[in-house]
Amino acid sequence: MIRLAFALTLLAAPAFADDYLAFHSPSGNIQCAMMTGDYAQVRCDMSSLTPTYRKAPANCEFDWGSSFAVDAGGQGYLACVSDAVADPGGIELGYGKSISLGPFTCTSEKSGMECTNLGGHGFKISKAKQKLF
């Protein structure tokens, strides 16, 4: 339920979050948002990809397949979303650079974006392949 709540309230997220960061890969293909507080999560959306996952998340009534997320605890997952995290004012996270907020760290590489929580769980995504762990 928290995953769906995050998806439905993301556009108003700064009002609910203790901290919020929007960022993207240099190519712009991967757009991400990190937030702490009641909806602590990092989520990245991809505009172009060859999907690795072909089965919708259980009970998903929205878009899926190009959004990936991880909460402060637990493994990364394929997000069911009705919005986008793209923010034209977001930070460009250069290749080889990392950004952290609360329990989350994301690293941008030419080969894609990897985001993890303190437990080492998260996702690694690229245009060619996506992995949840």
N, C-alpha and C positions, 0 to 999 in steps of 0.2 A: 504494500500500500504506500510506503514511503516513496518508492520509485515512481509510482503514478502521481503522487502528490507533487514530487519535484517537477515532473514533466508539465503538470498543469499550472504550476506557480512560478516557473522559471523566469518569465518576463517580469514578474514583480519580485524576483529573488533578492535584490539588494535590500528591500524593506524587511525581509525575513532573515537575512544572513548577517552573521557577525562580520564576516569579511567575504569579498567577492572579487574574483579576477577573471577577466575574459582575455583569451590569447589565441593565436593561430600559428600554423606552420608558415615558413617563408613562401611556400607555393600557394598558400591560402586554401588548399584542399582539406586541411584538417582545422576545424574550429572548435575551441574548447572553453569550458568555464569551470572554475573551482569555487566552492563555497564552504564555509564553516557554519557552525550554529545548528539550528534545528534540522536543516536539510543538508548536512555535511555530505558533500559528494564532489567528484570530478566527472565531467562528461565531455566527450568529444564526438562531434558529428563530422562525417565525411561527405563531400559533394560528389566525388567520383571514386569508385572502387569496383573491384571484382569481388562479389560477396563470398566470404568463406562460410557464413552461416546461412542456411536455407530454410530453417524452421522458425516460425514466429514464436516469441515468448508466450508462455501460457497466459490465456485470458487477455491477450493484446488486441485492442480494438483500434489502435492508432498505427502510425508508421513505425517500421522496424527494419533492421538490416544495415543501417548506415550510422547508427548512434551506439556508443559504447560508454559504460559508466562503471564506477566503483564507489561504494560507500566507505565510511571510515572503518568499518569492520566487514569482513566477508570478501568473497571473490568478485572479480569483475563480471559484468553481465551485459547482454545485449539489451539495450534500452528500448522501451515502447514509448514513443513520444508523440506529442501533438504540437510541438513548437521547434524552434531552432536556437542554438546557443551562439550563432554568428553575431558578432558585435563589431561594427566598423571602427569603433574606438579601441578595440582590443589590442593588446601588446603583440608584436611579432616576436615569436620565440625562435631565435636563430638556431641553425643547425649546430649541434654540439653543446647547446645551452640547456639548463634546467630551471624550473620555477617550482617553488614550494609554497604551500599555504596550509596551515594546520597539519593534519596527518597525511597530506598528499604531496607527491612530487611527480612532475612530468618532465620528460627529457625529449627534446626534438633532435632528430637525426635525419640525414638525407634519406635513410631507409624507412622513416616513419616516426610515430610518436609513441612513447611508452609512459603510462601513468600508473602509479602504485600508491597504496595506502601503507601505513606503518607495519602491517602484517606481511607486506611483500606481495599482496594480491593486487590485481588490476587488469590491465589490457595493454597489448602492443598492436598498433594498427598501421597499415600502409595501404596504398592503393591495390597492391597485389594480394595481400593476406592480412587477416585479422586473427588475433589470438586472445582468449580470455584465460586468466589464471587466478 
